[in-house]
């Protein structure tokens, strides 16, 4: 996300973020074909949460959420419950950063998480629990020794299952920018694994290589559309050598074996290293404005009025949901408050998190 100096300020900001739950003005409510007005979505506090980095819904309508300090909790609409804890480092941008439920949760009851290790801050891992009676049991390390680097920033940490049943993992380049273009390094990549942590045989960079896409700086938000399209939010350069001190955050359409420029270029093809830009420009970039994009989602056709079918991501810098066109090429408007993650619930409301709470946005 940031340089070491900015990261220190970011940590302070994270601890002191405001807790107001007042909804900003939204787009006008649309009407049904018969002319009957649809209820306008309203923002309300759903439950308190301490820096909820990632949200995931279970088929039984429990909300799972990961708190950066190392606790996974569930909320059933009435009460919270501790599901599991890990010993996570929260130094710089480290922490319990990712959460996903198995796509066959009804059968296997598996819950996955990504965290930065407290016992070795240079490494990160993906683990899995069995949900038994609302408590995480049978803790299993699925993927270990993912690099976290030696400084503050660029840890990645999102996980999500694709429609192919594979587990996708984002990993930042940990300020080793040259590694983002090296397909033999895990830094600055989207990684793809089988649910048990083994590497699929059809990955693009050779047998045993988990790399799915390269050329990313600090990919964080990770979202699949209903038709299988994968979008990722990536934090732009902020003080890296030869770059401006802010701005140029981006959204990328990720494809098998894709390359997303860093560090040869950034933003809309601004040259930085080497002879030419490598790979594909982003679908959208923020220009000189610093957004700090985080969690992302595709909103279904049954989502809140005025938001149906759009792509959206949270802006840590603005504390607003950025609502985009379905192809993620332009920002349409700013939605309600959101800093860390957004997911559509089983009731088709949006659930959004900041450093102090999770909010519900819907009729």
VOLUMVEX-118232 format. One record per residue (C-alpha): residue number from 1; residue in three letters; y negated, x, z. Coordinates in pm, 1 decimal, decimal comma, always signed. Layout:
% VOLUMVEX-118232
num  residuo  py  px  pz
NUM  Ala  Y  X  Z .
...
//
This chain:
% VOLUMVEX-118232
num  residuo  py  px  pz
1  Unk  +0,0  +0,0  +0,0 .
2  Unk  -247,8  +262,6  +101,7 .
3  Unk  -340,4  +618,0  +178,7 .
4  Unk  -261,9  +764,1  +527,6 .
5  Unk  -616,5  +692,5  +647,1 .
6  Unk  -612,0  +341,5  +507,5 .
7  Unk  -265,6  +281,6  +651,1 .
8  Unk  -387,5  +362,9  +1000,9 .
9  Unk  -664,1  +109,9  +955,4 .
10  Unk  -412,0  -135,5  +813,4 .
11  Unk  -195,3  -115,2  +1124,8 .
12  Unk  -499,3  -191,4  +1342,6 .
13  Unk  -588,4  -481,1  +1112,8 .
14  Unk  -234,9  -616,6  +1133,0 .
15  Unk  -256,3  -633,8  +1511,2 .
16  Unk  -592,2  -806,2  +1516,5 .
17  Unk  -569,3  -1060,4  +1235,1 .
18  Unk  -718,4  -1400,6  +1306,1 .
19  Unk  -501,4  -1705,4  +1383,3 .
20  Unk  -705,8  -1996,7  +1247,8 .
21  Unk  -499,1  -2255,1  +1056,5 .
22  Unk  -780,8  -2431,8  +871,4 .
23  Unk  -691,5  -2495,3  +508,8 .
24  Unk  -936,0  -2377,0  +240,2 .
25  Unk  -1031,7  -2618,2  -34,3 .
26  Unk  -747,9  -2664,8  -282,4 .
27  Unk  -731,6  -2795,8  -637,2 .
28  Unk  -790,8  -3166,0  -688,9 .
29  Unk  -487,6  -3386,8  -637,5 .
30  Unk  -325,2  -3502,5  -957,3 .
31  Unk  -216,2  -3859,5  -1017,8 .
32  Unk  +112,8  -4006,3  -1118,8 .
33  Unk  +158,5  -4167,5  -1461,9 .
34  Unk  +96,2  -4508,3  -1302,1 .
35  Unk  -235,7  -4390,8  -1158,3 .
36  Unk  -120,8  -4399,5  -796,1 .
37  Unk  -273,4  -4102,6  -611,5 .
38  Unk  -34,1  -3840,6  -478,3 .
39  Unk  -98,0  -3712,2  -126,0 .
40  Unk  -300,3  -3391,9  -119,4 .
41  Unk  -122,5  -3100,8  +50,1 .
42  Unk  -238,9  -3013,8  +400,8 .
43  Unk  -203,1  -2681,3  +584,3 .
44  Unk  -64,9  -2693,8  +938,9 .
45  Unk  +84,3  -2443,2  +1180,3 .
46  Unk  +464,0  -2466,4  +1165,0 .
47  Unk  +560,3  -2213,3  +1432,6 .
48  Unk  +425,5  -1900,6  +1599,2 .
49  Unk  +560,0  -1569,0  +1468,2 .
50  Unk  +480,4  -1204,0  +1533,2 .
51  Unk  +411,1  -1050,4  +1192,0 .
52  Unk  +670,9  -1247,1  +992,8 .
53  Unk  +731,9  -1013,2  +699,6 .
54  Unk  +998,6  -1225,1  +529,4 .
55  Unk  +1118,2  -1587,2  +525,0 .
56  Unk  +1448,6  -1742,2  +412,6 .
57  Unk  +1581,5  -2098,6  +424,6 .
58  Unk  +1939,5  -2187,3  +514,8 .
59  Unk  +2116,3  -2485,7  +354,5 .
60  Unk  +2114,7  -2660,4  +694,3 .
61  Unk  +1729,5  -2650,7  +685,9 .
62  Unk  +1686,1  -2376,1  +943,3 .
63  Unk  +1409,0  -2131,2  +863,5 .
64  Unk  +1508,1  -1766,9  +919,5 .
65  Unk  +1219,4  -1523,4  +961,3 .
66  Unk  +1201,5  -1148,4  +1014,2 .
67  Unk  +941,1  -1004,1  +1249,5 .
68  Unk  +827,6  -652,4  +1165,4 .
69  Unk  +905,1  -517,6  +1514,2 .
70  Unk  +1278,6  -581,8  +1463,2 .
71  Unk  +1368,5  -941,9  +1553,9 .
72  Unk  +1513,4  -1209,2  +1324,8 .
73  Unk  +1457,2  -1562,2  +1452,4 .
74  Unk  +1545,2  -1911,3  +1336,0 .
75  Unk  +1339,6  -2228,4  +1367,7 .
76  Unk  +1486,5  -2574,7  +1316,3 .
77  Unk  +1158,2  -2764,1  +1329,6 .
78  Unk  +1173,3  -2803,5  +1707,2 .
79  Unk  +1273,9  -2476,0  +1870,4 .
80  Unk  +1307,7  -2106,6  +1794,1 .
81  Unk  +1615,7  -1897,3  +1856,4 .
82  Unk  +1675,5  -1521,5  +1835,4 .
83  Unk  +1937,3  -1459,9  +1566,9 .
84  Unk  +1958,6  -1078,5  +1578,2 .
85  Unk  +1759,3  -763,2  +1651,8 .
86  Unk  +1747,9  -413,3  +1502,0 .
87  Unk  +1588,8  -88,7  +1620,7 .
88  Unk  +1314,4  -68,8  +1359,1 .
89  Unk  +1040,4  +190,2  +1335,1 .
90  Unk  +694,2  +38,0  +1287,9 .
91  Unk  +521,0  +366,9  +1215,6 .
92  Unk  +276,0  +325,3  +926,1 .
93  Unk  +417,1  +66,9  +684,8 .
94  Unk  +770,6  +81,7  +823,7 .
95  Unk  +943,2  -205,9  +997,8 .
96  Unk  +1188,1  -489,9  +952,4 .
97  Unk  +1064,9  -569,2  +601,8 .
98  Unk  +1319,3  -777,4  +411,1 .
99  Unk  +1544,3  -1078,2  +465,7 .
100  Unk  +1784,9  -1272,6  +244,1 .
101  Unk  +2066,9  -1520,4  +290,9 .
102  Unk  +2383,5  -1498,6  +85,5 .
103  Unk  +2377,9  -1731,2  -218,5 .
104  Unk  +2715,4  -1856,2  -88,5 .
105  Unk  +2591,1  -1894,1  +269,3 .
106  Unk  +2770,4  -2228,7  +309,0 .
107  Unk  +3100,5  -2043,3  +271,2 .
108  Unk  +3044,8  -1689,8  +403,5 .
109  Unk  +2747,3  -1735,8  +648,0 .
110  Unk  +2606,5  -1389,4  +568,1 .
111  Unk  +2248,5  -1288,3  +653,1 .
112  Unk  +2100,5  -964,7  +510,1 .
113  Unk  +1801,8  -757,4  +622,9 .
114  Unk  +1618,3  -438,3  +525,5 .
115  Unk  +1462,1  -218,9  +793,2 .
116  Unk  +1321,3  +126,7  +860,9 .
117  Unk  +1534,7  +311,6  +1113,2 .
118  Unk  +1385,9  +400,2  +1453,0 .
119  Unk  +1644,1  +675,3  +1509,4 .
120  Unk  +1550,9  +849,2  +1181,8 .
121  Unk  +1213,0  +747,5  +1039,2 .
122  Unk  +1288,9  +924,1  +710,0 .
123  Unk  +1558,7  +667,7  +629,4 .
124  Unk  +1598,4  +293,4  +580,9 .
125  Unk  +1897,8  +63,6  +549,0 .
126  Unk  +2023,9  -279,5  +451,2 .
127  Unk  +2250,2  -455,4  +700,2 .
128  Unk  +2445,0  -780,9  +713,8 .
129  Unk  +2542,2  -1021,6  +992,6 .
130  Unk  +2780,3  -1313,9  +1011,7 .
131  Unk  +2602,1  -1625,5  +1137,1 .
132  Unk  +2827,4  -1765,6  +1405,5 .
133  Unk  +2685,9  -2059,2  +1599,7 .
134  Unk  +2329,3  -1950,5  +1528,3 .
135  Unk  +2376,5  -1590,3  +1644,8 .
136  Unk  +2422,6  -1283,5  +1426,9 .
137  Unk  +2762,3  -1118,2  +1479,4 .
138  Unk  +2974,3  -852,6  +1306,0 .
139  Unk  +2676,8  -629,6  +1218,7 .
140  Unk  +2765,0  -424,9  +908,4 .
141  Unk  +2561,1  -154,1  +734,7 .
142  Unk  +2569,9  -240,6  +364,2 .
143  Unk  +2337,7  +28,0  +223,5 .
144  Unk  +2229,3  +333,2  +423,0 .
145  Unk  +2009,1  +639,3  +378,9 .
146  Unk  +1746,5  +476,8  +158,4 .
147  Unk  +1447,2  +715,6  +165,7 .
148  Unk  +1146,9  +628,5  +383,6 .
149  Unk  +958,7  +955,2  +337,9 .
150  Unk  +771,4  +1156,0  +597,3 .
151  Unk  +428,5  +991,2  +587,8 .
152  Unk  +285,0  +646,9  +648,2 .
153  Unk  +331,3  +449,3  +337,4 .
154  Unk  +508,4  +299,6  +35,0 .
155  Unk  +836,6  +185,8  +191,6 .
156  Unk  +906,4  -119,2  -26,3 .
157  Unk  +1159,8  -324,3  +166,0 .
158  Unk  +1204,2  -662,4  -4,8 .
159  Unk  +1551,6  -794,7  -78,9 .
160  Unk  +1660,0  -1098,1  -281,0 .
161  Unk  +1970,0  -1231,0  -452,1 .
162  Unk  +1946,9  -1292,3  -822,7 .
163  Unk  +2114,3  -1573,1  -1018,1 .
164  Unk  +2383,5  -1317,5  -1105,5 .
165  Unk  +2481,6  -1301,5  -738,0 .
166  Unk  +2363,7  -939,5  -706,5 .
167  Unk  +2140,0  -805,8  -429,6 .
168  Unk  +1806,0  -664,7  -550,6 .
169  Unk  +1612,9  -420,7  -329,2 .
170  Unk  +1259,0  -284,2  -369,3 .
171  Unk  +1182,9  +73,5  -268,9 .
172  Unk  +845,6  +247,5  -274,6 .
173  Unk  +797,4  +603,6  -396,6 .
174  Unk  +705,2  +715,0  -40,7 .
175  Unk  +413,4  +916,8  -183,0 .
176  Unk  +647,4  +1126,6  -399,8 .
177  Unk  +497,4  +977,5  -712,7 .
178  Unk  +683,5  +1192,9  -965,1 .
179  Unk  +1013,5  +1046,4  -845,5 .
180  Unk  +913,0  +701,9  -972,7 .
181  Unk  +991,7  +821,4  -1328,9 .
182  Unk  +1317,9  +990,6  -1228,4 .
183  Unk  +1607,9  +749,2  -1273,2 .
184  Unk  +1825,2  +970,5  -1053,3 .
185  Unk  +1593,2  +913,4  -754,7 .
186  Unk  +1579,1  +588,0  -557,9 .
187  Unk  +1204,3  +615,1  -494,6 .
188  Unk  +968,5  +379,3  -679,5 .
189  Unk  +1246,6  +153,1  -801,4 .
190  Unk  +1408,9  -186,4  -810,4 .
191  Unk  +1770,4  -133,1  -700,2 .
192  Unk  +2065,7  -362,6  -772,3 .
193  Unk  +2385,5  -385,5  -566,3 .
194  Unk  +2690,4  -601,8  -522,3 .
195  Unk  +2674,7  -811,8  -203,4 .
196  Unk  +2901,7  -560,9  -26,8 .
197  Unk  +2667,9  -268,2  -104,8 .
198  Unk  +2869,6  -119,7  -389,3 .
199  Unk  +2703,5  -52,5  -724,1 .
200  Unk  +2768,1  -288,0  -1018,3 .
201  Unk  +2930,4  -126,2  -1319,2 .
202  Unk  +2673,3  -274,1  -1560,3 .
203  Unk  +2361,4  -114,6  -1408,4 .
204  Unk  +2151,6  +55,7  -1678,8 .
205  Unk  +2136,5  +418,9  -1561,7 .
206  Unk  +2503,0  +507,3  -1534,4 .
207  Unk  +2806,4  +446,2  -1316,9 .
208  Unk  +2731,5  +462,7  -945,4 .
209  Unk  +2352,3  +450,7  -994,2 .
210  Unk  +2193,8  +149,0  -819,6 .
211  Unk  +1862,9  +181,1  -1010,1 .
212  Unk  +1771,8  -130,3  -1210,9 .
213  Unk  +1406,6  -54,8  -1302,7 .
214  Unk  +1174,9  +247,0  -1261,0 .
215  Unk  +807,3  +346,4  -1257,7 .
216  Unk  +684,3  +150,0  -954,7 .
217  Unk  +455,0  +264,0  -675,0 .
218  Unk  +516,0  +28,9  -383,6 .
219  Unk  +696,4  -284,9  -504,4 .
220  Unk  +694,3  -549,4  -235,0 .
221  Unk  +705,5  -912,5  -345,0 .
222  Unk  +1026,3  -1001,7  -529,3 .
223  Unk  +1090,3  -1344,1  -682,7 .
224  Unk  +1337,6  -1502,4  -924,2 .
225  Unk  +1253,5  -1809,5  -1128,7 .
226  Unk  +1500,5  -2093,8  -1179,8 .
227  Unk  +1578,9  -1956,1  -1527,0 .
228  Unk  +1645,4  -1602,3  -1396,6 .
229  Unk  +1311,6  -1432,3  -1463,1 .
230  Unk  +1231,7  -1157,6  -1207,8 .
231  Unk  +873,4  -1082,6  -1104,4 .
232  Unk  +762,1  -812,7  -862,2 .
233  Unk  +424,9  -741,7  -700,9 .
234  Unk  +330,3  -372,9  -689,5 .
235  Unk  +53,4  -211,5  -486,3 .
236  Unk  -187,7  -12,7  -701,3 .
237  Unk  -328,9  +337,1  -642,1 .
238  Unk  -570,2  +368,0  -353,2 .
239  Unk  -680,4  +727,2  -315,0 .
240  Unk  -392,3  +905,6  -489,6 .
241  Unk  -517,0  +1218,8  -666,2 .
242  Unk  -715,3  +1129,2  -976,7 .
243  Unk  -725,4  +755,7  -904,9 .
244  Unk  -994,9  +524,8  -769,6 .
245  Unk  -999,8  +448,3  -399,9 .
246  Unk  -906,0  +82,9  -441,8 .
247  Unk  -787,4  -185,8  -678,8 .
248  Unk  -538,7  -199,3  -968,5 .
249  Unk  -270,1  -397,7  -786,5 .
250  Unk  -30,1  -562,8  -1027,7 .
251  Unk  +245,4  -809,8  -1110,3 .
252  Unk  +534,6  -696,6  -1331,5 .
253  Unk  +800,0  -882,1  -1526,8 .
254  Unk  +1112,8  -681,1  -1443,1 .
255  Unk  +1389,1  -639,0  -1697,3 .
256  Unk  +1709,4  -436,3  -1698,7 .
257  Unk  +1618,1  -68,7  -1736,5 .
258  Unk  +1244,2  -145,8  -1741,3 .
259  Unk  +975,6  +118,5  -1679,6 .
260  Unk  +643,2  +18,6  -1521,0 .
261  Unk  +422,9  +323,2  -1588,2 .
262  Unk  +366,0  +483,6  -1248,7 .
263  Unk  +255,0  +759,5  -1217,2 .
264  Unk  +187,8  +826,8  -1587,5 .
265  Unk  -60,1  +536,7  -1591,3 .
266  Unk  -180,5  +252,4  -1372,8 .
267  Unk  -345,2  -86,8  -1420,8 .
268  Unk  -401,1  -182,2  -1781,7 .
269  Unk  -282,4  +150,6  -1921,2 .
270  Unk  -529,1  +386,1  -1751,4 .
271  Unk  -394,8  +736,0  -1812,8 .
272  Unk  -315,6  +958,2  -1514,4 .
273  Unk  -33,2  +1209,2  -1579,0 .
274  Unk  +154,6  +1341,9  -1880,3 .
275  Unk  +78,4  +1286,1  -2246,4 .
276  Unk  +114,0  +907,6  -2265,5 .
277  Unk  +185,3  +597,3  -2061,2 .
278  Unk  +554,8  +543,9  -1998,2 .
279  Unk  +702,0  +195,8  -2017,9 .
280  Unk  +542,2  -144,9  -2000,6 .
281  Unk  +201,4  -253,2  -1866,8 .
282  Unk  +191,3  -524,3  -1599,1 .
283  Unk  +163,2  -890,9  -1685,4 .
284  Unk  -147,3  -894,9  -1462,7 .
285  Unk  -357,1  -639,6  -1274,9 .
286  Unk  -645,5  -683,8  -1033,5 .
287  Unk  -890,2  -436,9  -1185,6 .
288  Unk  -1121,7  -279,6  -930,3 .
289  Unk  -1048,4  -551,2  -672,6 .
290  Unk  -807,6  -464,9  -391,5 .
291  Unk  -559,2  -750,5  -336,6 .
292  Unk  -263,3  -582,0  -158,1 .
293  Unk  +0,6  -820,6  -297,2 .
294  Unk  +300,7  -894,4  -75,5 .
295  Unk  +558,3  -1177,9  -77,7 .
296  Unk  +598,6  -1385,7  -391,9 .
297  Unk  +771,8  -1700,1  -515,6 .
298  Unk  +809,9  -1937,1  -807,6 .
299  Unk  +713,0  -2292,1  -711,3 .
300  Unk  +939,6  -2568,6  -835,9 .
301  Unk  +838,1  -2880,5  -1025,4 .
302  Unk  +867,3  -3064,2  -691,9 .
303  Unk  +626,0  -2835,0  -507,7 .
304  Unk  +289,2  -2938,3  -362,2 .
305  Unk  +49,8  -3132,4  -582,2 .
306  Unk  -145,8  -2896,0  -806,3 .
307  Unk  +97,9  -2607,5  -754,1 .
308  Unk  +410,6  -2726,0  -937,3 .
309  Unk  +571,8  -2477,1  -1171,3 .
310  Unk  +336,9  -2190,2  -1087,3 .
311  Unk  +406,1  -1834,9  -972,6 .
312  Unk  +232,7  -1731,4  -649,5 .
313  Unk  +203,0  -1434,0  -418,8 .
314  Unk  +33,6  -1355,7  -87,8 .
315  Unk  -267,8  -1126,9  -70,2 .
316  Unk  -277,9  -920,7  +247,1 .
317  Unk  -637,5  -815,6  +180,0 .
318  Unk  -770,7  -1167,5  +114,8 .
319  Unk  -529,5  -1361,5  +340,8 .
320  Unk  -488,1  -1614,0  +62,0 .
321  Unk  -210,6  -1731,5  -166,7 .
322  Unk  -288,3  -1623,8  -522,6 .
323  Unk  -163,4  -1901,5  -751,9 .
324  Unk  -87,9  -1785,5  -1105,0 .
325  Unk  +22,6  -1928,3  -1435,5 .
326  Unk  +403,3  -1956,2  -1471,1 .
327  Unk  +411,7  -1639,2  -1683,0 .
328  Unk  +206,2  -1448,9  -1420,0 .
329  Unk  -61,8  -1343,8  -1667,4 .
330  Unk  -364,4  -1498,0  -1492,9 .
331  Unk  -475,5  -1616,2  -1148,2 .
332  Unk  -556,4  -1987,1  -1153,0 .
333  Unk  -704,4  -2027,8  -805,6 .
334  Unk  -676,5  -1920,5  -442,0 .
335  Unk  -448,3  -2133,1  -225,4 .
336  Unk  -408,4  -2152,8  +154,0 .
337  Unk  -386,7  -1860,8  +393,3 .
338  Unk  -100,1  -1618,1  +332,9 .
339  Unk  -66,1  -1249,1  +412,4 .
340  Unk  +302,6  -1163,2  +419,2 .
341  Unk  +548,8  -1405,2  +259,2 .
342  Unk  +579,3  -1745,7  +94,1 .
343  Unk  +884,4  -1963,7  +31,6 .
344  Unk  +930,9  -2322,3  -79,9 .
345  Unk  +1116,4  -2524,7  +182,7 .
346  Unk  +1389,4  -2786,3  +136,5 .
347  Unk  +1114,2  -3050,2  +168,4 .
348  Unk  +931,0  -2875,8  -121,0 .
349  Unk  +634,3  -2782,1  +96,9 .
350  Unk  +525,7  -2417,7  +88,1 .
351  Unk  +582,0  -2208,7  +399,8 .
352  Unk  +350,4  -1911,1  +437,3 .
353  Unk  +321,3  -1635,3  +695,6 .
354  Unk  +49,4  -1412,6  +834,2 .
355  Unk  +46,9  -1178,9  +1132,5 .
356  Unk  +52,5  -1454,9  +1396,4 .
357  Unk  +220,5  -1766,8  +1256,2 .
358  Unk  +410,5  -1946,6  +982,1 .
359  Unk  +229,0  -2237,0  +815,9 .
360  Unk  +344,8  -2544,7  +629,0 .
361  Unk  +149,8  -2653,8  +320,5 .
362  Unk  +247,4  -2991,0  +180,8 .
363  Unk  +199,8  -3367,1  +206,1 .
//
